Amino acid sequence: MVKIYSVSVLLAQPSSPSTVLATASDLSQFSFYQKGSVGEFMGFLSRTVAERTPQGQRQSVQENNYVAHVYNRGGAEQLAAVIITDQEYPVRPAFSILTKVLDDFITKVPQSSFSTPSAINFTEIQTYVSKYQDPKQADTIMRIQQELDETKIVLHKTIESVLERGEKLDNLVDRSNALSAQSKMFYKTAKKQNSCCIIM
């Protein structure tokens, strides 16, 4: 099952402990008694991987059934973002989400407030956890590929259904009033040329 457990934005200054500035999680699959412990572990894992990822780099770290994807953007803001998912969640959409959340955070939260994390109001982070449970929502290339795959399946079914009715394309071409005699001749010539070149 594809799952996002948490998304966090952290202040990740070199040679300093990282600080969580905003975080959101979906721990609904855990029992009431497990949620506190799991939430603490997610926070610990997020801070640890953020501190150990060099600025300007991305990396994925697997721990048991969890994968922490981290993007330490660095730069003037010294920010990193971490998304913790299950092992089935694709890597490319995970990093796409991290870039989006950092862009959104920088736009909406002034850098002057980074020193007082409790004063930061970035409720949009919860939207990232809920909206992107489906990785296709985060990755337009992945979504387009799925749409193309579905289109290929539909086209394949359409061709099969024509053949199931017993009709042959040759007969349809011969009977067509929409095709000129020249087009019909072109079709037949092309078919003959292609049939002589089949490789066994």
N, CA, C and O of each residue as an XYZ file, in Angstrom:
800
protein
N       0.841     -1.188      0.000
C       0.000      0.000      0.000
C       0.885      1.250      0.000
O       1.818      1.355      0.796
N       0.592      2.181     -0.881
C       1.354      3.423     -0.982
C       0.872      4.377      0.106
O      -0.325      4.627      0.245
N       1.836      4.912      0.887
C       1.438      5.714      2.040
C       2.472      6.782      2.374
O       3.675      6.520      2.379
N       1.982      7.997      2.654
C       2.818      9.051      3.239
C       2.462      9.102      4.725
O       1.291      9.209      5.091
N       3.491      9.022      5.576
C       3.269      9.112      7.021
C       3.472     10.524      7.548
O       2.701     10.988      8.388
N       4.503     11.215      7.060
C       4.721     12.575      7.557
C       5.507     13.413      6.565
O       6.251     12.895      5.731
N       5.321     14.720      6.677
C       6.081     15.702      5.913
C       6.534     16.761      6.909
O       5.740     17.240      7.720
N       7.812     17.127      6.848
C       8.361     18.121      7.776
C       9.262     19.096      7.050
O       9.948     18.744      6.090
N       9.245     20.348      7.533
C      10.204     21.361      7.090
C      11.083     21.670      8.292
O      10.588     21.919      9.391
N      12.391     21.650      8.070
C      13.332     21.832      9.181
C      14.356     22.916      8.862
O      14.727     23.135      7.709
N      14.791     23.576      9.909
C      15.944     24.463      9.819
C      17.164     23.577     10.016
O      17.349     22.994     11.084
N      17.999     23.474      8.981
C      19.122     22.524      9.012
C      20.427     23.280      8.766
O      20.980     23.249      7.667
N      20.899     23.947      9.789
C      22.158     24.691      9.682
C      23.327     23.740      9.889
O      23.261     22.845     10.732
N      24.401     23.929      9.121
C      25.545     23.019      9.254
C      26.090     23.001     10.681
O      26.140     24.031     11.353
N      26.493     21.824     11.128
C      27.068     21.585     12.466
C      26.211     22.129     13.604
O      26.735     22.574     14.625
N      24.874     22.091     13.421
C      23.928     22.439     14.491
C      22.791     21.429     14.453
O      22.472     20.899     13.389
N      22.175     21.154     15.596
C      21.007     20.260     15.565
C      19.895     20.883     14.731
O      19.667     22.091     14.796
N      19.209     20.063     13.951
C      18.112     20.592     13.131
C      16.895     20.877     14.004
O      16.712     20.266     15.058
N      16.071     21.810     13.550
C      14.871     22.215     14.277
C      13.668     22.060     13.363
O      13.676     22.550     12.234
N      12.634     21.382     13.844
C      11.405     21.227     13.056
C      10.632     22.544     13.104
O      10.276     23.028     14.179
N      10.377     23.118     11.920
C       9.630     24.378     11.827
C       8.150     24.131     11.545
O       7.292     24.893     11.992
N       7.857     23.067     10.805
C       6.464     22.710     10.498
C       6.428     21.219     10.196
O       7.337     20.680      9.566
N       5.381     20.569     10.644
C       5.255     19.131     10.385
C       3.787     18.736     10.367
O       2.953     19.362     11.023
N       3.488     17.703      9.617
C       2.141     17.135      9.573
C       2.286     15.644      9.342
O       3.247     15.190      8.721
N       1.324     14.884      9.848
C       1.416     13.431      9.699
C       0.042     12.805      9.536
O      -0.982     13.407      9.858
N       0.050     11.584      9.028
C      -1.151     10.757      8.941
C      -0.785      9.410      9.551
O      -0.182      8.558      8.898
N      -1.157      9.236     10.803
C      -0.840      8.002     11.533
C      -2.113      7.195     11.792
O      -2.191      6.434     12.756
N      -3.107      7.372     10.919
C      -4.414      6.740     11.128
C      -4.371      5.217     11.127
O      -5.257      4.579     11.694
N      -3.364      4.628     10.506
C      -3.322      3.170     10.465
C      -2.761      2.562     11.759
O      -2.779      1.345     11.938
N      -2.269      3.414     12.649
C      -1.738      2.933     13.926
C      -2.805      3.058     15.012
O      -3.699      3.899     14.927
N      -2.695      2.208     16.029
C      -3.667      2.259     17.119
C      -3.440      3.512     17.963
O      -2.393      4.152     17.873
N      -4.418      3.847     18.768
C      -4.347      5.027     19.637
C      -3.088      4.980     20.512
O      -2.445      6.005     20.736
N      -2.744      3.792     21.002
C      -1.605      3.641     21.912
C      -0.256      3.730     21.178
O       0.762      4.061     21.787
N      -0.252      3.434     19.882
C       0.989      3.474     19.106
C       1.296      4.859     18.535
O       2.458      5.178     18.285
N       0.279      5.675     18.329
C       0.452      6.949     17.614
C       1.505      7.855     18.237
O       2.304      8.455     17.518
N       1.517      7.961     19.551
C       2.494      8.827     20.213
C       3.920      8.380     19.945
O       4.778      9.192     19.598
N       4.170      7.092     20.106
C       5.519      6.557     19.886
C       5.948      6.670     18.428
O       7.085      7.032     18.128
N       5.011      6.352     17.520
C       5.322      6.430     16.086
C       5.604      7.879     15.703
O       6.545      8.149     14.955
N       4.802      8.811     16.205
C       5.012     10.233     15.920
C       6.376     10.715     16.403
O       7.056     11.462     15.698
N       6.781     10.292     17.602
C       8.112     10.652     18.124
C       9.222     10.087     17.242
O      10.203     10.769     16.947
N       9.052      8.826     16.822
C      10.056      8.203     15.958
C      10.167      8.944     14.631
O      11.274      9.156     14.135
N       9.029      9.345     14.044
C       9.038     10.077     12.766
C       9.792     11.406     12.922
O      10.564     11.798     12.047
N       9.556     12.092     14.048
C      10.261     13.350     14.303
C      11.760     13.133     14.441
O      12.561     13.893     13.897
N      12.130     12.090     15.175
C      13.545     11.764     15.359
C      14.213     11.428     14.029
O      15.304     11.914     13.730
N      13.543     10.586     13.232
C      14.078     10.182     11.937
C      14.232     11.395     11.018
O      15.245     11.525     10.331
N      13.238     12.281     11.001
C      13.292     13.481     10.155
C      14.476     14.367     10.535
O      15.220     14.815      9.662
N      14.654     14.622     11.829
C      15.764     15.473     12.276
C      17.115     14.829     11.954
O      18.043     15.505     11.509
N      17.214     13.523     12.181
C      18.479     12.818     11.968
C      18.910     12.850     10.503
O      20.066     13.154     10.207
N      17.991     12.537      9.579
C      18.373     12.511      8.164
C      18.619     13.915      7.627
O      19.463     14.100      6.750
N      17.897     14.904      8.140
C      18.123     16.289      7.708
C      19.531     16.744      8.096
O      20.220     17.395      7.312
N      19.950     16.391      9.320
C      21.289     16.783      9.798
C      22.400     16.083      9.026
O      23.501     16.619      8.903
N      22.125     14.906      8.513
C      23.161     14.109      7.861
C      23.102     14.156      6.332
O      23.747     13.355      5.655
N      22.334     15.088      5.804
C      22.278     15.277      4.361
C      22.974     16.591      4.024
O      22.542     17.650      4.478
N      24.042     16.539      3.235
C      24.757     17.777      2.883
C      23.849     18.767      2.146
O      22.932     18.367      1.430
N      24.113     20.037      2.328
C      23.307     21.066      1.669
C      23.367     20.910      0.154
O      24.409     20.597     -0.421
N      22.212     21.140     -0.472
C      22.107     21.031     -1.920
C      21.932     19.607     -2.413
O      21.976     19.363     -3.619
N      21.732     18.655     -1.496
C      21.603     17.254     -1.908
C      20.262     16.659     -1.490
O      19.574     17.137     -0.589
N      19.935     15.576     -2.211
C      18.745     14.781     -1.896
C      19.227     13.366     -1.606
O      20.196     12.893     -2.201
N      18.542     12.700     -0.690
C      18.839     11.287     -0.474
C      17.636     10.599      0.151
O      16.756     11.241      0.725
N      17.621      9.278      0.026
C      16.569      8.451      0.613
C      17.223      7.468      1.568
O      18.226      6.831      1.243
N      16.634      7.356      2.757
C      17.181      6.476      3.794
C      16.080      5.522      4.240
O      15.008      5.953      4.667
N      16.352      4.226      4.138
C      15.364      3.229      4.555
C      15.624      2.813      5.993
O      16.761      2.544      6.380
N      14.565      2.764      6.769
C      14.637      2.296      8.155
C      13.418      1.407      8.393
O      12.284      1.887      8.420
N      13.662      0.109      8.563
C      12.586     -0.884      8.685
C      11.636     -0.760      7.497
O      12.066     -0.878      6.350
N      10.348     -0.523      7.757
C       9.368     -0.424      6.678
C       9.203      0.999      6.162
O       8.376      1.239      5.282
N       9.969      1.942      6.690
C       9.837      3.353      6.341
C      10.985      3.791      5.441
O      12.089      3.251      5.512
N      10.705      4.783      4.591
C      11.748      5.420      3.792
C      11.628      6.920      4.040
O      10.565      7.510      3.849
N      12.727      7.526      4.467
C      12.779      8.974      4.668
C      13.483      9.578      3.467
O      14.669      9.335      3.242
N      12.747     10.366      2.697
C      13.317     11.092      1.559
C      13.591     12.502      2.062
O      12.716     13.139      2.648
N      14.803     12.984      1.833
C      15.177     14.299      2.359
C      15.789     15.145      1.254
O      16.551     14.660      0.417
N      15.436     16.415      1.277
C      16.037     17.398      0.370
C      16.536     18.544      1.238
O      15.742     19.308      1.788
N      17.849     18.660      1.358
C      18.454     19.750      2.120
C      18.806     20.841      1.116
O      19.846     20.790      0.459
N      17.932     21.815      1.011
C      18.119     22.866      0.010
C      19.281     23.792      0.367
O      19.984     24.283     -0.516
N      19.477     24.027      1.666
C      20.563     24.928      2.073
C      20.246     26.353      1.677
O      19.151     26.846      1.948
N      21.191     27.020      1.039
C      20.978     28.396      0.594
C      20.842     29.359      1.765
O      21.226     29.044      2.891
N      20.304     30.512      1.492
C      20.175     31.552      2.519
C      19.238     31.124      3.643
O      19.440     31.489      4.801
N      18.205     30.344      3.292
C      17.207     29.955      4.308
C      17.679     28.805      5.193
O      17.195     28.653      6.314
N      18.629     27.983      4.699
C      19.132     26.829      5.458
C      18.017     25.825      5.775
O      17.966     25.271      6.873
N      17.120     25.595      4.797
C      15.974     24.717      5.027
C      16.164     23.345      4.402
O      16.835     23.185      3.383
N      15.555     22.371      5.043
C      15.476     21.006      4.518
C      14.029     20.547      4.672
O      13.298     21.048      5.526
N      13.625     19.598      3.846
C      12.295     19.001      3.966
C      12.462     17.487      3.945
O      13.313     16.944      3.241
N      11.628     16.823      4.736
C      11.677     15.357      4.835
C      10.262     14.815      4.675
O       9.316     15.311      5.287
N      10.139     13.787      3.839
C       8.870     13.069      3.721
C       9.145     11.611      4.073
O      10.064     10.992      3.537
N       8.340     11.078      4.977
C       8.496      9.671      5.381
C       7.329      8.898      4.784
O       6.161      9.217      5.007
N       7.690      7.857      4.007
C       6.695      7.056      3.297
C       6.936      5.579      3.566
O       7.892      5.196      4.241
N       6.044      4.759      3.020
C       6.324      3.324      3.019
C       7.254      3.019      1.843
O       7.597      3.913      1.069
N       7.655      1.764      1.714
C       8.625      1.394      0.686
C       8.055      1.441     -0.725
O       8.814      1.538     -1.690
N       6.745      1.374     -0.864
C       6.125      1.354     -2.198
C       5.980      2.744     -2.809
O       5.791      2.861     -4.020
N       6.063      3.796     -2.002
C       5.863      5.145     -2.534
C       7.012      5.475     -3.486
O       8.174      5.351     -3.100
N       6.714      5.896     -4.734
C       7.777      6.151     -5.712
C       8.681      7.324     -5.311
O       8.233      8.276     -4.671
N       9.930      7.240     -5.689
C      10.928      8.239     -5.283
C      10.699      9.591     -5.954
O      10.751     10.628     -5.294
N      10.446      9.584     -7.265
C      10.336     10.855     -7.993
C       9.213     11.745     -7.447
O       9.452     12.930     -7.217
N       7.989     11.220     -7.230
C       6.956     12.074     -6.643
C       7.315     12.561     -5.238
O       6.958     13.678     -4.862
N       8.015     11.734     -4.462
C       8.411     12.144     -3.103
C       9.297     13.383     -3.166
O       9.088     14.330     -2.408
N      10.278     13.387     -4.056
C      11.153     14.551     -4.171
C      10.442     15.740     -4.802
O      10.779     16.889     -4.516
N       9.477     15.477     -5.646
C       8.662     16.557     -6.216
C       7.878     17.264     -5.106
O       7.777     18.491     -5.096
N       7.330     16.490     -4.182
C       6.590     17.060     -3.041
C       7.520     17.906     -2.182
O       7.150     19.002     -1.761
N       8.734     17.401     -1.915
C       9.676     18.138     -1.075
C      10.016     19.493     -1.684
O      10.097     20.490     -0.966
N      10.213     19.541     -2.992
C      10.498     20.817     -3.657
C       9.314     21.761     -3.528
O       9.488     22.944     -3.234
N       8.099     21.238     -3.751
C       6.891     22.071     -3.652
C       6.698     22.613     -2.247
O       6.393     23.793     -2.073
N       6.871     21.762     -1.244
C       6.625     22.198      0.132
C       7.645     23.263      0.548
O       7.293     24.211      1.250
N       8.898     23.117      0.123
C       9.906     24.135      0.451
C       9.603     25.462     -0.253
O       9.719     26.526      0.353
N       9.221     25.399     -1.518
C       8.848     26.622     -2.241
C       7.681     27.324     -1.555
O       7.700     28.541     -1.370
N       6.675     26.554     -1.184
C       5.483     27.084     -0.518
C       5.843     27.694      0.838
O       5.370     28.776      1.188
N       6.673     26.996      1.585
C       7.074     27.454      2.918
C       7.835     28.784      2.825
O       7.558     29.714      3.582
N       8.784     28.868      1.903
C       9.581     30.095      1.754
C       8.700     31.273      1.357
O       8.932     32.402      1.789
N       7.689     31.007      0.534
C       6.774     32.064      0.093
C       5.901     32.582      1.234
O       5.635     33.780      1.320
N       5.454     31.674      2.113
C       4.447     32.046      3.114
C       4.985     32.333      4.509
O       4.294     32.943      5.325
N       6.211     31.900      4.791
C       6.741     32.076      6.153
C       7.990     32.957      6.089
O       8.962     32.600      5.423
N       7.975     34.105      6.775
C       9.158     34.974      6.755
C      10.337     34.338      7.490
O      10.165     33.679      8.515
N      11.522     34.545      6.954
C      12.729     33.954      7.534
C      12.973     34.439      8.960
O      13.597     33.733      9.751
N      12.494     35.620      9.294
C      12.683     36.164     10.638
C      11.984     35.328     11.711
O      12.354     35.390     12.883
N      10.983     34.550     11.317
C      10.254     33.728     12.295
C      10.896     32.359     12.533
O      10.439     31.612     13.399
N      11.956     32.013     11.775
C      12.590     30.696     11.918
C      13.157     30.497     13.331
O      13.256     29.363     13.801
N      13.522     31.574     13.998
C      14.122     31.450     15.335
C      13.088     31.116     16.406
O      13.458     30.690     17.500
N      11.806     31.300     16.118
C      10.739     30.939     17.069
C       9.740     30.001     16.375
O       8.678     30.437     15.930
N      10.091     28.714     16.286
C       9.256     27.753     15.553
C       7.813     27.675     16.047
O       6.907     27.408     15.258
N       7.589     27.903     17.330
C       6.224     27.819     17.859
C       5.317     28.904     17.277
O       4.096     28.753     17.278
N       5.903     29.997     16.780
C       5.114     31.096     16.215
C       4.796     30.895     14.731
O       4.024     31.659     14.151
N       5.386     29.878     14.125
C       5.191     29.653     12.689
C       3.825     29.021     12.440
O       3.446     28.031     13.066
N       3.099     29.631     11.498
C       1.780     29.118     11.133
C       1.830     28.702      9.659
O       1.700     29.532      8.760
N       2.017     27.415      9.437
C       2.074     26.880      8.072
C       1.169     25.651      8.005
O       1.634     24.518      7.882
N      -0.137     25.907      8.090
C      -1.124     24.814      8.114
C      -1.221     24.093      6.767
O      -1.743     22.981      6.694
N      -0.718     24.725      5.703
C      -0.767     24.108      4.365
C      -0.019     22.780      4.318
O      -0.273     21.968      3.429
N       0.881     22.546      5.239
C       1.676     21.309      5.216
C       0.789     20.068      5.359
O       1.114     19.004      4.831
N      -0.335     20.210      6.077
C      -1.252     19.079      6.224
C      -1.859     18.700      4.872
O      -2.139     17.528      4.622
N      -2.060     19.689      4.007
C      -2.596     19.436      2.671
C      -1.660     18.530      1.875
O      -2.115     17.670      1.120
N      -0.355     18.726      2.045
C       0.614     17.894      1.324
C       0.492     16.426      1.736
O       0.621     15.530      0.901
N       0.248     16.188      3.003
C       0.116     14.804      3.486
C      -1.145     14.163      2.923
O      -1.105     13.019      2.469
N      -2.261     14.883      2.947
C      -3.522     14.286      2.498
C      -3.651     14.250      0.977
O      -4.069     13.233      0.423
N      -3.305     15.329      0.298
C      -3.491     15.409     -1.160
C      -2.596     14.450     -1.922
O      -3.012     13.884     -2.933
N      -1.365     14.259     -1.448
C      -0.394     13.491     -2.218
C      -0.253     12.042     -1.766
O       0.755     11.402     -2.067
N      -1.244     11.509     -1.047
C      -1.235     10.072     -0.760
C      -1.209      9.291     -2.074
O      -0.640      8.203     -2.158
N      -1.837      9.871     -3.094
C      -1.762      9.299     -4.443
C      -0.584      9.963     -5.144
O      -0.650     11.154     -5.447
N       0.503      9.217     -5.413
C       1.702      9.829     -5.996
C       1.477     10.495     -7.345
O       2.234     11.387     -7.727
N       0.436     10.071     -8.077
C       0.167     10.667     -9.386
C      -0.251     12.129     -9.258
O      -0.117     12.895    -10.213
N      -0.754     12.522     -8.093
C      -1.120     13.920     -7.877
C       0.123     14.804     -7.784
O       0.070     15.992     -8.101
N       1.230     14.227     -7.352
C       2.465     15.001     -7.175
C       3.330     15.007     -8.414
O       4.141     15.914     -8.601
N       3.172     14.015     -9.257
C       4.082     13.846    -10.381
C       3.294     13.840    -11.683
O       2.672     12.837    -12.033
N       3.321     14.967    -12.402
C       2.547     15.069    -13.637
C       3.044     14.086    -14.690
O       2.242     13.580    -15.475
N       4.344     13.800    -14.729
C       4.870     12.843    -15.707
C       4.281     11.460    -15.448
O       3.893     10.754    -16.378
N       4.220     11.088    -14.180
C       3.649      9.794    -13.816
C       2.166      9.728    -14.206
O       1.689      8.704    -14.695
N       1.440     10.841    -13.983
C       0.018     10.887    -14.305
C      -0.182     10.795    -15.825
O      -1.063     10.072    -16.289
N       0.629     11.523    -16.596
C       0.524     11.484    -18.051
C       0.826     10.086    -18.570
O       0.157      9.606    -19.485
N       1.840      9.422    -17.986
C       2.186      8.070    -18.408
C       1.017      7.117    -18.168
O       0.721      6.266    -19.006
N       0.348      7.266    -17.008
C      -0.798      6.399    -16.728
C      -1.923      6.654    -17.742
O      -2.566      5.717    -18.215
N      -2.153      7.942    -18.070
C      -3.192      8.262    -19.047
C      -2.850      7.665    -20.414
O      -3.733      7.159    -21.106
N      -1.575      7.723    -20.804
C      -1.158      7.121    -22.066
C      -1.342      5.610    -22.048
O      -1.794      5.021    -23.030
N      -0.987      4.984    -20.922
C      -1.167      3.532    -20.802
C      -2.631      3.158    -20.936
O      -2.966      2.179    -21.603
N      -3.518      3.943    -20.297
C      -4.951      3.672    -20.385
C      -5.436      3.852    -21.812
O      -6.274      3.082    -22.282
N      -4.915      4.868    -22.514
C      -5.294      5.103    -23.902
C      -4.883      3.927    -24.776
O      -5.652      3.486    -25.630
N      -3.670      3.417    -24.565
C      -3.205      2.263    -25.343
C      -4.122      1.069    -25.119
O      -4.429      0.341    -26.062
N      -4.557      0.862    -23.900
C      -5.446     -0.259    -23.587
C      -6.771     -0.088    -24.315
O      -7.298     -1.050    -24.873
N      -7.313      1.123    -24.317
C      -8.579      1.379    -25.005
C      -8.433      1.139    -26.504
O      -9.301      0.512    -27.111
N      -7.350      1.627    -27.111
C      -7.127      1.409    -28.541
C      -6.993     -0.078    -28.850
O      -7.538     -0.565    -29.840
N      -6.275     -0.786    -28.008
C      -6.097     -2.221    -28.210
C      -7.450     -2.931    -28.159
O      -7.715     -3.812    -28.977
N      -8.298     -2.561    -27.218
C      -9.609     -3.179    -27.103
C     -10.467     -2.850    -28.313
O     -11.239     -3.696    -28.766
N     -10.349     -1.633    -28.849
C     -11.133     -1.241    -30.017
C     -10.767     -2.091    -31.225
O     -11.655     -2.556    -31.939
N      -9.488     -2.301    -31.465
C      -9.049     -3.124    -32.588
C      -9.523     -4.564    -32.398
O      -9.994     -5.190    -33.347
N      -9.404     -5.088    -31.189
C      -9.853     -6.456    -30.926
C     -11.347     -6.600    -31.179
O     -11.791     -7.613    -31.719
N     -12.131     -5.583    -30.787
C     -13.586     -5.697    -30.959
C     -13.967     -5.696    -32.443
O     -14.936     -6.352    -32.825
N     -13.228     -4.975    -33.281
C     -13.490     -4.998    -34.726
C     -13.217     -6.393    -35.284
O     -13.993     -6.914    -36.085
N     -12.113     -6.989    -34.857
C     -11.759     -8.322    -35.348
C     -12.737     -9.379    -34.856
O     -13.002    -10.355    -35.557
N     -13.272     -9.191    -33.660
C     -14.217    -10.174    -33.117
C     -15.497    -10.234    -33.933
O     -16.143    -11.279    -33.996
N     -15.867     -9.126    -34.555
C     -17.085     -9.129    -35.357
C     -16.884     -9.809    -36.705
O     -17.827     -9.935    -37.487
N     -15.684    -10.239    -36.974
C     -15.424    -10.950    -38.218
C     -15.089    -10.038    -39.379
O     -14.853    -10.514    -40.490
N     -15.063     -8.745    -39.145
C     -14.729     -7.829    -40.227
C     -13.224     -7.755    -40.385
O     -12.471     -7.841    -39.415
N     -12.805     -7.594    -41.633
C     -11.388     -7.418    -41.913
C     -11.197     -6.034    -42.495
O     -12.048     -5.506    -43.211
N     -10.060     -5.469    -42.165
C      -9.759     -4.122    -42.630
C      -9.762     -4.061    -44.161
O     -10.191     -3.065    -44.743
N      -9.287     -5.116    -44.802
C      -9.277     -5.155    -46.281
C     -10.684     -4.973    -46.844
O     -10.885     -4.213    -47.792
N     -11.666     -5.677    -46.252
C     -13.050     -5.591    -46.725
C     -13.626     -4.199    -46.496
O     -14.354     -3.671    -47.337
N     -13.289     -3.606    -45.338
C     -13.781     -2.263    -45.039
C     -13.223     -1.247    -46.033
O     -13.940     -0.353    -46.481
N     -11.956     -1.387    -46.372
C     -11.323     -0.478    -47.351
C     -11.995     -0.626    -48.713
O     -12.308      0.372    -49.363
N     -12.215     -1.852    -49.142
C     -12.841     -2.091    -50.453
C     -14.237     -1.483    -50.537
O     -14.608     -0.925    -51.569
N     -15.016     -1.586    -49.456
C     -16.410     -1.122    -49.465
C     -16.553      0.363    -49.170
O     -17.632      0.922    -49.367
N     -15.506      1.012    -48.707
C     -15.611      2.394    -48.261
C     -15.878      3.350    -49.416
O     -15.199      3.316    -50.442
N     -16.890      4.212    -49.227
C     -17.171      5.273    -50.193
C     -16.343      6.507    -49.880
O     -16.210      7.399    -50.718
N     -15.774      6.564    -48.648
C     -15.018      7.731    -48.227
C     -13.610      7.742    -48.811
O     -12.959      8.786    -48.844
N     -13.136      6.581    -49.274
C     -11.785      6.488    -49.836
C     -11.845      6.533    -51.358
O     -12.682      5.879    -51.980
N     -10.960      7.299    -51.936
C     -10.878      7.355    -53.399
C     -10.217      6.070    -53.898
O      -9.624      5.319    -53.123
N     -10.331      5.833    -55.198
C      -9.699      4.656    -55.804
C      -8.192      4.711    -55.608
O      -7.546      3.679    -55.422
N      -7.634      5.915    -55.648
C      -6.188      6.086    -55.469
C      -5.766      5.695    -54.046
O      -4.736      5.047    -53.864
N      -6.567      6.091    -53.025
C      -6.259      5.738    -51.627
C      -6.351      4.240    -51.403
O      -5.544      3.652    -50.684
N      -7.368      3.624    -52.044
C      -7.518      2.170    -51.920
C      -6.323      1.460    -52.538
O      -5.822      0.482    -51.984
N      -5.866      1.952    -53.688
C      -4.707      1.364    -54.362
C      -3.458      1.535    -53.492
O      -2.648      0.615    -53.373
N      -3.307      2.719    -52.884
C      -2.159      2.973    -52.014
C      -2.141      1.993    -50.833
O      -1.094      1.446    -50.488
N      -3.312      1.780    -50.219
C      -3.422      0.843    -49.086
C      -2.994     -0.565    -49.505
O      -2.220     -1.218    -48.805
N      -3.502     -1.028    -50.653
C      -3.195     -2.387    -51.107
C      -1.709     -2.539    -51.456
O      -1.089     -3.553    -51.137
N      -1.137     -1.501    -52.127
C       0.279     -1.536    -52.486
C       1.152     -1.559    -51.232
O       2.108     -2.329    -51.147
N       0.817     -0.714    -50.266
C       1.587     -0.655    -49.012
C       1.498     -1.974    -48.271
O       2.485     -2.430    -47.692
N       0.323     -2.594    -48.281
C       0.159     -3.867    -47.573
C       0.998     -4.963    -48.231
O       1.609     -5.784    -47.547
N       1.019     -4.965    -49.572
C       1.811     -5.972    -50.293
C       3.302     -5.785    -49.991
O       4.016     -6.758    -49.751
N       3.767     -4.535    -50.005
C       5.172     -4.272    -49.751
C       5.553     -4.679    -48.330
O       6.638     -5.219    -48.112
N       4.683     -4.429    -47.374
C       4.961     -4.783    -45.970
C       4.912     -6.286    -45.766
O       5.672     -6.818    -44.957
N       4.039     -6.984    -46.477
C       3.901     -8.429    -46.255
C       5.105     -9.202    -46.786
O       5.392    -10.301    -46.312
N       5.808     -8.639    -47.764
C       6.966     -9.352    -48.295
C       8.178     -9.220    -47.382
O       9.168     -9.934    -47.543
N       8.094     -8.318    -46.436
C       9.260     -8.020    -45.607
C       9.129     -8.489    -44.169
O       9.861     -8.011    -43.302
N       8.239     -9.390    -43.899
C       8.051     -9.873    -42.524
C       9.232    -10.759    -42.140
O       9.590    -11.673    -42.883
N       9.820    -10.499    -41.015
C      10.955    -11.282    -40.535
C      10.463    -12.367    -39.597
O       9.733    -12.092    -38.645
N      10.856    -13.578    -39.864
C      10.422    -14.699    -39.013
C      11.417    -14.952    -37.918
O      11.223    -15.854    -37.103
